[in-house]
């Protein structure tokens, strides 16, 4: 709510990464309930020492991280702390989140999948069962082939999306494709790598179990894959001549 040269902010934000070691947070808040996403959301830089701002608790996760829950109780934030324009927060968020999907949910899963595939191949060559290395088994060869094909296709999709983003194009739909494809591809590749390693794949001495937990979270963060499929389908149908 606008009050002179300040905005009075109330509400709770959950799952805020690194809030405990930050001086400021970037906050998206509704400033016009009627307009909502169409001009009613504003982005603020909020000093965490502002009266009324409280780090309430942390939420330990399976990934080893513990994001924060922040309470805003009549916190007065100067209008000068608005990032961009009043009401322009949603468009900023869309731009930033598309970039984040390319990096954190596109390139990162590709990197994890590549390393998992490398480990899978290396182990299959040296692990001998019943007198023959796993690499000679057709079932293992299929796992490696499927992983390599999926990884190659996804990498090219990520490259294209990043290139189009650099050209200034609207990559929302393509970023949806990248995020869904890359996170699900990496989940399958890491799962296969664990399977090929057998019991060793479950050990914390290897990074596979860590990647398994990390990559699982990416199908939820930055927009659940089901939501992105829904939005992508809507956009494709709407744009079809």
C-alpha positions in Angstrom: 0.0 0.0 0.0 1.4 3.4 -1.0 1.8 5.8 1.9 3.4 9.1 0.9 7.0 8.4 0.0 6.8 4.8 1.2 5.1 1.5 0.5 3.8 -0.4 3.5 4.3 -4.1 2.9 2.6 -7.0 4.6 2.8 -10.7 3.9 5.1 -13.7 3.9 7.7 -14.9 1.4 8.8 -18.5 1.7 11.8 -20.4 0.3 14.1 -17.4 -0.1 17.7 -18.6 -0.9 20.6 -17.0 1.0 18.5 -14.6 3.0 20.4 -15.3 6.1 23.7 -14.0 4.6 22.2 -11.1 2.6 21.7 -7.4 3.4 18.9 -6.9 0.9 16.2 -9.0 -0.8 14.6 -8.4 -4.1 10.9 -8.5 -3.4 7.9 -8.8 -5.8 4.8 -7.4 -4.1 1.2 -6.6 -5.3 0.8 -2.9 -5.4 -2.5 -2.9 -7.4 -4.8 -5.9 -6.5 -7.1 -5.2 -9.4 -4.4 -5.2 -12.1 -2.3 -8.0 -10.5 0.1 -9.4 -13.1 -1.0 -6.8 -15.7 0.6 -3.8 -14.1 -0.1 -4.5 -10.4 3.1 -6.1 -9.3 6.2 -4.0 -8.3 9.7 -5.0 -7.6 11.5 -3.6 -4.5 15.0 -3.7 -3.0 14.3 -4.2 0.7 16.9 -3.7 3.4 16.6 -6.7 5.7 17.2 -4.4 8.7 14.0 -2.6 8.0 11.6 -2.6 11.0 8.9 -5.1 10.4 11.1 -7.5 8.3 11.8 -10.7 10.2 13.6 -13.9 9.1 11.1 -16.3 10.7 12.6 -19.7 10.0 14.5 -21.9 7.7 13.2 -24.8 5.6 15.8 -27.7 5.4 15.6 -29.4 2.1 16.7 -32.7 0.6 19.3 -30.8 -1.5 21.2 -29.8 1.7 20.1 -26.2 1.4 17.9 -24.3 4.0 16.0 -21.4 2.4 14.3 -18.8 4.6 10.8 -17.7 5.3 10.5 -13.9 5.7 7.7 -12.0 7.4 6.8 -8.5 6.4 4.7 -6.8 9.1 3.9 -3.2 8.2 7.4 -2.9 6.8 7.9 0.6 5.3 9.9 0.5 2.1 10.9 3.8 0.4 9.4 4.4 -3.0 13.0 5.1 -4.1 13.7 1.4 -3.6 11.4 0.5 -6.5 13.4 -1.5 -9.2 12.2 -0.4 -12.6 8.8 1.1 -12.7 5.8 0.9 -10.3 3.7 -2.0 -11.7 6.5 -3.3 -13.9 7.6 -6.1 -11.6 5.9 -9.0 -13.4 7.6 -8.2 -16.7 11.0 -8.0 -15.0 10.4 -11.3 -13.3 9.5 -12.9 -16.6 12.7 -11.7 -18.1 14.9 -12.8 -15.2 13.2 -16.1 -14.8 13.7 -17.0 -18.4 17.4 -16.3 -18.1 17.5 -18.4 -14.9 15.9 -21.3 -16.7 18.5 -21.2 -19.4 21.4 -21.2 -16.9 20.2 -23.1 -13.8 17.6 -25.4 -15.4 19.1 -25.8 -18.8 22.9 -25.6 -18.8 23.4 -26.9 -15.3 21.4 -30.2 -15.9 23.3 -30.6 -19.2 26.6 -30.4 -17.3 25.4 -32.8 -14.6 24.1 -35.3 -17.2 27.4 -35.1 -19.1 29.4 -36.0 -16.0 27.0 -38.7 -15.0 27.3 -40.2 -18.5 31.1 -40.1 -18.3 31.1 -41.9 -15.0 28.6 -44.5 -16.3 30.8 -45.2 -19.3 34.0 -45.4 -17.3 32.6 -47.8 -14.7 30.9 -50.0 -17.4 34.4 -50.5 -18.9 36.1 -51.7 -15.8 33.3 -53.5 -13.9 33.5 -57.2 -14.8 30.6 -59.6 -14.1 30.5 -63.2 -15.2 33.7 -62.8 -17.0 32.8 -59.8 -19.1 32.7 -56.0 -18.5 29.4 -54.3 -18.2 30.2 -52.4 -21.3 29.7 -55.6 -23.3 26.1 -56.0 -22.1 23.4 -54.8 -24.5 21.2 -53.5 -21.7 24.1 -51.2 -20.5 24.8 -50.2 -24.1 21.2 -49.1 -24.5 21.4 -47.0 -21.3 24.5 -45.3 -22.6 23.1 -44.7 -26.1 19.8 -43.3 -24.8 21.6 -41.0 -22.4 24.0 -39.7 -25.1 21.1 -39.1 -27.6 19.0 -37.3 -25.1 21.9 -35.2 -23.8 23.0 -34.2 -27.3 19.5 -33.0 -28.3 19.0 -31.1 -25.0 22.4 -29.4 -25.3 21.5 -28.1 -28.7 18.1 -26.8 -27.4 19.9 -25.0 -24.6 22.4 -23.4 -27.0 19.6 -22.2 -29.3 17.7 -20.7 -26.4 20.7 -18.9 -25.1 21.6 -17.6 -28.5 18.1 -16.3 -29.1 18.1 -14.7 -25.7 21.3 -12.9 -26.6 19.7 -11.6 -29.8 16.9 -10.0 -27.7 14.2 -12.4 -28.8 11.2 -13.4 -26.6 12.3 -16.9 -25.5 9.6 -17.6 -23.0 8.2 -20.6 -24.9 11.6 -22.0 -25.7 12.7 -21.5 -22.1 9.8 -23.6 -21.0 10.9 -26.3 -23.4 14.5 -26.1 -22.2 13.6 -26.3 -18.5 11.2 -29.2 -18.9 13.4 -31.1 -21.3 16.8 -30.6 -19.5 15.6 -31.3 -16.0 13.8 -34.5 -17.0 16.6 -35.6 -19.2 19.2 -35.2 -16.5 17.0 -37.1 -14.0 16.9 -40.0 -16.4 20.6 -40.0 -17.1 21.6 -39.7 -13.4 19.2 -42.5 -12.6 20.7 -44.7 -15.2 24.2 -43.9 -14.0 23.2 -45.0 -10.5 21.7 -48.2 -11.8 24.9 -49.1 -13.8 27.0 -48.5 -10.7 24.8 -50.8 -8.6 25.3 -50.5 -4.9 28.2 -48.1 -5.4 25.8 -45.6 -7.0 24.1 -45.2 -3.6 27.3 -44.3 -1.8 28.1 -40.8 -0.8 31.7 -41.3 -2.0 30.3 -40.7 -5.5 28.5 -37.6 -6.5 25.6 -39.5 -8.1 23.3 -39.5 -5.1 24.0 -35.8 -4.6 23.1 -35.0 -8.2 20.0 -37.2 -7.9 18.7 -35.1 -5.1 19.8 -31.8 -6.7 18.3 -32.5 -10.1 15.0 -33.7 -8.6 14.4 -30.3 -7.2 14.8 -28.6 -10.6 11.6 -30.1 -11.8 9.8 -28.0 -9.2 11.8 -24.8 -8.9 11.5 -21.9 -11.4 8.1 -23.2 -12.3 6.9 -26.8 -11.9 7.3 -28.8 -15.1 3.5 -29.5 -15.2 2.7 -25.7 -15.1 5.2 -25.0 -17.9 3.7 -27.7 -20.1 0.3 -26.2 -19.5 1.5 -22.7 -20.3 3.4 -23.9 -23.3 0.4 -25.8 -24.7 -1.8 -22.7 -24.2 0.6 -20.4 -26.0 1.2 -22.8 -28.9 -2.6 -23.2 -29.4 -3.2 -19.5 -29.1 -0.5 -18.6 -31.7 -1.5 -21.2 -34.2 -3.0 -19.6 -37.3 
